[in-house]
Structures are given as C-alpha cells and as structure tokens.
C-alpha cells in the first residue's frame, strides 16, 4: 500500500459527486461489489465514508484495501456504521523492523496493527494482506 506522505489531491481525482454518480452507474450495470484501493484511500476518508454509505444504500457490497495506519477507533466505527463489508490491511513482515524498512515509514507496523485491531473491534471483517 502507499505510504506517500503527500496529502494533496490530484486535480484529476474524482470529486465526491463524481464518485456517487459512478457508483450509481455501476449499480445500474449490475456491479455487486466495489473495492476501494489506492494509493491510500483513507487519505480521503470523508469522501470514502460517503461512497461506502452510498454503496450500502443501493445494495453494493464494499471492500477496502489500506495500509491501516490511519484507522482510528472513531474511523473504524464510522466505516462500520456506513456498512463497510470487508477490509484488507497490508502488513509487509512479521515484525516492525521488517515492515517499517519496506514501507520506509517508522512506526507504520504498530500503526497498521492498531488499525486492524480497531477494525475488528468495530465488527468489520478484516484480513492481512502481504
């Protein structure tokens, strides 16, 4: 998963409304599941929550692929409340030394494990991805 520290959005990224419109288009095509991935999709957590909620509203299942480092208890609860069905968190090694050296982000292993724990406590099906 992406560990790019940039928080700036590209001018070519979907707006919130464009994302909603695209979800509706996929629903009308018969799409049964949308997987949100990135980069790191949680950089846009507010939009992501809206998109997941809209998917739930129209009956499309949702999955999220993330590095897990941004998943606080509050965010996990919000994702659960809007109906996120499943989340995969990237863990790149069996310990912090290996994981953090691969991601080149000190503390990312601990943050990812914490994120996974928050997801599980919020009742979201959670998997380890490597």
Secondary structure, 3 states (H helix, E strand, C coil): CCCCCCCCCCCCCCCHHHHHHHHHHHHHHCCCEEEECCCCHHHHHHHHHHHHHHHHHHCCEEEEEECCCCCCHHHHHHHHHCCCCEEEEECCCCCHHHHHHHHCCCCHHHHHHHHHHHHHHCCCEEEEEC
